[in-house]
Amino acid sequence: MVVSSAASVGEVCVAAVKPQTGSIASQCPSDCVSTADAERAADMARAVQARVGMLRVVRLARVEHAIRAGTYQPSASVVASRILDAAEIDAHLHATLVG
């Protein structure tokens, strides 16, 4: 390493800092905060919940119709898988809420 100047650290720092021209606000991008996005997201969530609720009602009506007609024959492996999935979700929720 070769030192080409013997300037002190204070002189180097002062020389490196140049005064700002114009206001700081004009140089920085402005950030906007709006509650409109949160309201739109809440509206979208309510719409999705309503749609999912309606789809569930339709699906349950089909299952009920199949049960009454005697044509409902669920697969044992699918039933077991769904039971295990529900137990796993319950365990995660319990762990999250308790611990």
VEXFIDO-374378 format. One record per residue: residue number from 1; residue in one letter; x, y, z negated of N, C-alpha, C in turn. Coordinates in nm, 2 decimals, always signed. Layout:
<atoms>
[atom NUM,"A",[X,Y,Z],[X,Y,Z],[X,Y,Z]] ...
</atoms>
This chain:
<atoms>
[atom 1,"M",[+0.08,-0.12,+0.00],[+0.00,+0.00,+0.00],[+0.09,+0.12,+0.00]] [atom 2,"V",[+0.06,+0.22,+0.09],[+0.13,+0.34,+0.10],[+0.05,+0.46,+0.05]] [atom 3,"V",[+0.10,+0.54,-0.04],[+0.03,+0.66,-0.08],[+0.07,+0.77,+0.00]] [atom 4,"S",[-0.02,+0.84,+0.07],[+0.01,+0.95,+0.16],[-0.01,+1.08,+0.09]] [atom 5,"S",[-0.08,+1.09,-0.02],[-0.11,+1.21,-0.08],[-0.10,+1.20,-0.23]] [atom 6,"A",[-0.06,+1.30,-0.30],[-0.05,+1.30,-0.45],[-0.16,+1.38,-0.51]] [atom 7,"A",[-0.27,+1.39,-0.46],[-0.38,+1.47,-0.51],[-0.44,+1.40,-0.64]] [atom 8,"S",[-0.49,+1.48,-0.73],[-0.54,+1.41,-0.85],[-0.68,+1.36,-0.82]] [atom 9,"V",[-0.73,+1.27,-0.91],[-0.86,+1.21,-0.89],[-0.97,+1.32,-0.89]] [atom 10,"G",[-0.96,+1.42,-0.97],[-1.06,+1.52,-0.98],[-1.07,+1.60,-0.85]] [atom 11,"E",[-0.95,+1.63,-0.79],[-0.95,+1.70,-0.67],[-1.02,+1.62,-0.55]] [atom 12,"V",[-0.99,+1.49,-0.55],[-1.04,+1.41,-0.45],[-1.20,+1.40,-0.46]] [atom 13,"C",[-1.25,+1.39,-0.58],[-1.40,+1.38,-0.60],[-1.46,+1.51,-0.56]] [atom 14,"V",[-1.41,+1.62,-0.60],[-1.46,+1.75,-0.56],[-1.46,+1.77,-0.41]] [atom 15,"A",[-1.35,+1.74,-0.35],[-1.34,+1.76,-0.21],[-1.43,+1.67,-0.13]] [atom 16,"A",[-1.47,+1.55,-0.18],[-1.55,+1.46,-0.11],[-1.70,+1.49,-0.12]] [atom 17,"V",[-1.74,+1.57,-0.22],[-1.88,+1.61,-0.24],[-1.90,+1.74,-0.17]] [atom 18,"K",[-2.00,+1.73,-0.07],[-2.03,+1.85,+0.01],[-2.17,+1.90,-0.04]] [atom 19,"P",[-2.19,+2.03,-0.05],[-2.32,+2.08,-0.09],[-2.43,+2.05,+0.01]] [atom 20,"Q",[-2.55,+2.02,-0.04],[-2.66,+1.98,+0.04],[-2.71,+2.11,+0.11]] [atom 21,"T",[-2.75,+2.09,+0.23],[-2.82,+2.20,+0.30],[-2.97,+2.17,+0.32]] [atom 22,"G",[-3.05,+2.26,+0.29],[-3.19,+2.24,+0.29],[-3.24,+2.18,+0.16]] [atom 23,"S",[-3.37,+2.17,+0.14],[-3.42,+2.11,+0.02],[-3.41,+1.96,+0.02]] [atom 24,"I",[-3.40,+1.90,-0.10],[-3.39,+1.76,-0.11],[-3.52,+1.69,-0.06]] [atom 25,"A",[-3.63,+1.75,-0.09],[-3.76,+1.70,-0.05],[-3.77,+1.68,+0.10]] [atom 26,"S",[-3.71,+1.77,+0.18],[-3.72,+1.76,+0.32],[-3.63,+1.65,+0.38]] [atom 27,"Q",[-3.53,+1.61,+0.30],[-3.44,+1.50,+0.34],[-3.48,+1.36,+0.31]] [atom 28,"C",[-3.56,+1.35,+0.20],[-3.61,+1.22,+0.16],[-3.74,+1.19,+0.22]] [atom 29,"P",[-3.77,+1.06,+0.25],[-3.90,+1.03,+0.30],[-4.00,+1.03,+0.18]] [atom 30,"S",[-4.12,+1.07,+0.21],[-4.22,+1.08,+0.11],[-4.29,+0.95,+0.09]] [atom 31,"D",[-4.33,+0.91,-0.03],[-4.40,+0.79,-0.06],[-4.54,+0.83,-0.10]] [atom 32,"C",[-4.64,+0.76,-0.05],[-4.78,+0.79,-0.08],[-4.83,+0.67,-0.15]] [atom 33,"V",[-4.91,+0.70,-0.26],[-4.98,+0.60,-0.33],[-5.13,+0.62,-0.31]] [atom 34,"S",[-5.20,+0.51,-0.28],[-5.34,+0.53,-0.25],[-5.41,+0.41,-0.31]] [atom 35,"T",[-5.53,+0.44,-0.37],[-5.61,+0.33,-0.42],[-5.70,+0.27,-0.31]] [atom 36,"A",[-5.70,+0.33,-0.19],[-5.78,+0.28,-0.08],[-5.74,+0.13,-0.05]] [atom 37,"D",[-5.61,+0.11,-0.05],[-5.56,-0.03,-0.02],[-5.60,-0.13,-0.12]] [atom 38,"A",[-5.60,-0.09,-0.25],[-5.65,-0.18,-0.35],[-5.80,-0.21,-0.34]] [atom 39,"E",[-5.87,-0.11,-0.30],[-6.02,-0.12,-0.28],[-6.05,-0.21,-0.16]] [atom 40,"R",[-5.97,-0.19,-0.05],[-5.99,-0.28,+0.06],[-5.95,-0.42,+0.03]] [atom 41,"A",[-5.85,-0.44,-0.05],[-5.81,-0.58,-0.08],[-5.91,-0.64,-0.17]] [atom 42,"A",[-5.97,-0.57,-0.26],[-6.08,-0.62,-0.35],[-6.20,-0.65,-0.27]] [atom 43,"D",[-6.24,-0.57,-0.17],[-6.35,-0.60,-0.09],[-6.33,-0.73,-0.01]] [atom 44,"M",[-6.20,-0.74,+0.05],[-6.17,-0.86,+0.12],[-6.18,-0.98,+0.03]] [atom 45,"A",[-6.13,-0.97,-0.09],[-6.13,-1.09,-0.18],[-6.28,-1.13,-0.21]] [atom 46,"R",[-6.36,-1.03,-0.23],[-6.50,-1.06,-0.26],[-6.57,-1.12,-0.14]] [atom 47,"A",[-6.54,-1.08,-0.02],[-6.59,-1.14,+0.10],[-6.55,-1.28,+0.12]] [atom 48,"V",[-6.42,-1.31,+0.09],[-6.37,-1.45,+0.10],[-6.44,-1.54,+0.00]] [atom 49,"Q",[-6.45,-1.48,-0.13],[-6.52,-1.56,-0.23],[-6.66,-1.60,-0.19]] [atom 50,"A",[-6.73,-1.50,-0.14],[-6.87,-1.53,-0.10],[-6.87,-1.63,+0.01]] [atom 51,"R",[-6.78,-1.62,+0.11],[-6.78,-1.72,+0.22],[-6.74,-1.86,+0.17]] [atom 52,"V",[-6.64,-1.87,+0.08],[-6.60,-2.00,+0.03],[-6.72,-2.06,-0.05]] [atom 53,"G",[-6.78,-1.97,-0.13],[-6.90,-2.02,-0.21],[-7.01,-2.07,-0.12]] [atom 54,"M",[-7.03,-2.01,-0.01],[-7.14,-2.05,+0.09],[-7.09,-2.18,+0.15]] [atom 55,"L",[-6.97,-2.19,+0.19],[-6.92,-2.32,+0.25],[-6.93,-2.43,+0.15]] [atom 56,"R",[-6.90,-2.41,+0.03],[-6.91,-2.51,-0.07],[-7.06,-2.56,-0.09]] [atom 57,"V",[-7.15,-2.46,-0.08],[-7.29,-2.50,-0.09],[-7.33,-2.59,+0.02]] [atom 58,"V",[-7.29,-2.55,+0.14],[-7.32,-2.63,+0.26],[-7.26,-2.77,+0.25]] [atom 59,"R",[-7.13,-2.78,+0.21],[-7.07,-2.91,+0.19],[-7.14,-3.00,+0.09]] [atom 60,"L",[-7.17,-2.94,-0.02],[-7.25,-3.01,-0.12],[-7.38,-3.06,-0.08]] [atom 61,"A",[-7.45,-2.98,+0.00],[-7.58,-3.02,+0.06],[-7.56,-3.14,+0.15]] [atom 62,"R",[-7.46,-3.14,+0.23],[-7.43,-3.25,+0.32],[-7.40,-3.38,+0.24]] [atom 63,"V",[-7.32,-3.37,+0.14],[-7.29,-3.48,+0.05],[-7.42,-3.53,-0.01]] [atom 64,"E",[-7.50,-3.44,-0.07],[-7.62,-3.48,-0.13],[-7.71,-3.55,-0.03]] [atom 65,"H",[-7.72,-3.50,+0.09],[-7.81,-3.57,+0.19],[-7.75,-3.71,+0.22]] [atom 66,"A",[-7.62,-3.72,+0.23],[-7.56,-3.85,+0.26],[-7.59,-3.95,+0.15]] [atom 67,"I",[-7.58,-3.90,+0.02],[-7.61,-3.99,-0.09],[-7.75,-4.03,-0.09]] [atom 68,"R",[-7.84,-3.94,-0.07],[-7.98,-3.98,-0.07],[-8.02,-4.07,+0.05]] [atom 69,"A",[-7.95,-4.06,+0.16],[-7.97,-4.15,+0.28],[-7.90,-4.28,+0.26]] [atom 70,"G",[-7.81,-4.29,+0.16],[-7.73,-4.41,+0.14],[-7.62,-4.43,+0.23]] [atom 71,"T",[-7.57,-4.32,+0.30],[-7.46,-4.33,+0.39],[-7.33,-4.28,+0.34]] [atom 72,"Y",[-7.33,-4.23,+0.21],[-7.21,-4.17,+0.15],[-7.12,-4.29,+0.10]] [atom 73,"Q",[-7.01,-4.30,+0.16],[-6.91,-4.40,+0.12],[-6.77,-4.34,+0.10]] [atom 74,"P",[-6.74,-4.28,-0.01],[-6.61,-4.21,-0.03],[-6.50,-4.32,-0.03]] [atom 75,"S",[-6.39,-4.28,+0.02],[-6.27,-4.36,+0.01],[-6.21,-4.36,-0.13]] [atom 76,"A",[-6.18,-4.48,-0.19],[-6.13,-4.49,-0.32],[-6.00,-4.41,-0.34]] [atom 77,"S",[-5.92,-4.42,-0.24],[-5.79,-4.35,-0.24],[-5.80,-4.20,-0.24]] [atom 78,"V",[-5.90,-4.15,-0.16],[-5.93,-4.00,-0.16],[-5.98,-3.96,-0.30]] [atom 79,"V",[-6.07,-4.03,-0.35],[-6.13,-4.00,-0.48],[-6.02,-4.00,-0.59]] [atom 80,"A",[-5.93,-4.10,-0.59],[-5.82,-4.11,-0.69],[-5.73,-3.99,-0.67]] [atom 81,"S",[-5.70,-3.96,-0.54],[-5.60,-3.85,-0.51],[-5.66,-3.71,-0.56]] [atom 82,"R",[-5.79,-3.69,-0.54],[-5.85,-3.57,-0.59],[-5.86,-3.56,-0.74]] [atom 83,"I",[-5.88,-3.67,-0.81],[-5.88,-3.67,-0.95],[-5.74,-3.64,-1.00]] [atom 84,"L",[-5.64,-3.70,-0.94],[-5.50,-3.67,-0.99],[-5.46,-3.52,-0.96]] [atom 85,"D",[-5.50,-3.47,-0.84],[-5.48,-3.33,-0.81],[-5.54,-3.24,-0.91]] [atom 86,"A",[-5.67,-3.27,-0.95],[-5.73,-3.18,-1.05],[-5.66,-3.19,-1.18]] [atom 87,"A",[-5.62,-3.31,-1.22],[-5.54,-3.32,-1.35],[-5.41,-3.25,-1.34]] [atom 88,"E",[-5.35,-3.25,-1.23],[-5.22,-3.17,-1.22],[-5.24,-3.02,-1.23]] [atom 89,"I",[-5.35,-2.97,-1.16],[-5.38,-2.83,-1.17],[-5.42,-2.79,-1.31]] [atom 90,"D",[-5.49,-2.88,-1.38],[-5.53,-2.85,-1.52],[-5.41,-2.85,-1.61]] [atom 91,"A",[-5.31,-2.94,-1.58],[-5.19,-2.94,-1.66],[-5.11,-2.81,-1.64]] [atom 92,"H",[-5.10,-2.77,-1.51],[-5.02,-2.64,-1.48],[-5.09,-2.52,-1.55]] [atom 93,"L",[-5.22,-2.52,-1.54],[-5.29,-2.40,-1.60],[-5.28,-2.41,-1.76]] [atom 94,"H",[-5.29,-2.52,-1.81],[-5.27,-2.54,-1.96],[-5.13,-2.49,-2.00]] [atom 95,"A",[-5.03,-2.54,-1.93],[-4.89,-2.50,-1.96],[-4.87,-2.35,-1.94]] [atom 96,"T",[-4.93,-2.29,-1.84],[-4.92,-2.15,-1.82],[-4.98,-2.07,-1.93]] [atom 97,"L",[-5.10,-2.11,-1.97],[-5.18,-2.03,-2.07],[-5.12,-2.05,-2.21]] [atom 98,"V",[-5.08,-2.17,-2.24],[-5.03,-2.20,-2.38],[-4.88,-2.16,-2.39]] [atom 99,"G",[-4.80,-2.19,-2.30],[-4.66,-2.17,-2.32],[-4.60,-2.06,-2.24]] 
</atoms>
